[in-house]
C-alpha cells in the first residue's frame, strides 16, 4: 500500500472512531434505553454517509477479496482497527474532562464492569451476533437499488437490535473503556476477543452468499 493511501485510511478510521465515541456518549447520556439505542445509530449513519472507515463495517469484505488483494486488505483492516481505537480513545478521554461525564460515569463504569466480568465464551457469542448485524447494516446501505428509506432503516434497525440485545461491538467498547479509563492488559485481551467475534460474525453472510 502506498504511504498516502495508508494515511488516508488511518485518518478516515480515526474519524469513524470519533463518531462511534459520540454515538456512545449520547447512548450513555440518554435515560431511555430504547431511545439511546436508536440515537446510537447516528454514528454508523454518519460513517457510511461520509465514507469513514469502521472495522466492523469492513471486516466482512475480507472473504470477498481475491489472492492479490487479500493481504493488502488485512493491512488496511489493521490500520482501520488502530485508527478506530485512537478515535474512540480521544473522545472517551475528552468526555472525562467535561460535565457530561458526571451524567454518564455511573453507567459507563457499570457497563464496563459487566463486560470484564463476563466469560470469554459469552463475549465471543455476543460479538459474533453483533458482527452479523453490522455487516447486514453496511451491505444493505451499499445496495442502492433498495432505495434510501430501506437502506437508512437498515442502519437504525440493525444498530438498535445489537444495542438492545446486549451484543458486543469491539469499537464501541473501545470508547466505553476509554471513557471509564480502564485500559489494561485484561481490557485489551477482551477487546481482541470481541474483535474476533465481530470478525467471525461479519464473515457469515458473505460466506453464505458464496455457497448458495
DARA-V213709 format. One record per backbone hydrogen bond with DSSP energy under -1.0 kcal/mol. CO is the residue of the C=O (numbers start at 0). NH is the residue of the N-H. Records with the same first field share a line. If there is no record, write none. Layout:
CO->NH + NH
This chain:
1->5
2->6
3->7
4->8
5->9
6->10
7->11
8->12
9->13
10->14
11->15
12->16
13->17
14->18
15->19
16->20
17->21
18->22
19->23
20->24
21->25
22->26
23->27
24->28
31->35
32->36
33->37
34->38
35->39
38->41
39->42
40->44
41->45
42->46
43->47
44->48
45->49
46->51
53->56 + 57
54->57 + 58
57->60
58->61
61->64
65->68 + 69
68->72
69->73
70->74
71->75
72->76
73->77
74->78
75->79
76->80
77->81
78->82
79->83
80->84
81->85
82->86
83->87
84->88
85->89
86->90
87->91
88->92
89->93
90->94
91->95
93->96
94->97
97->100
99->102 + 103
100->104
103->107
104->108
105->109
106->110
107->111
108->112
109->113
110->114
111->115
112->116
118->122
119->123
120->124
121->125
122->126
123->127
124->128
125->129
126->130
127->131
128->132
129->133
130->134
131->135
132->136
133->137
134->138
135->139
136->140
137->141
141->143
142->145
143->146
146->150
147->151
148->152
149->153
150->154
151->155
152->156
153->157
154->158
155->159
156->160
157->161
158->162
159->163
160->164
161->166
162->165
168->172
169->173
170->174
171->175
172->176
173->177
174->178
175->179
176->181
183->187
184->188
185->189
186->190
187->191
188->192
189->193
190->194
191->195
192->196
193->197
194->198
195->199
196->200
197->201
198->202
202->206
203->207
204->208
205->209
206->210
207->211
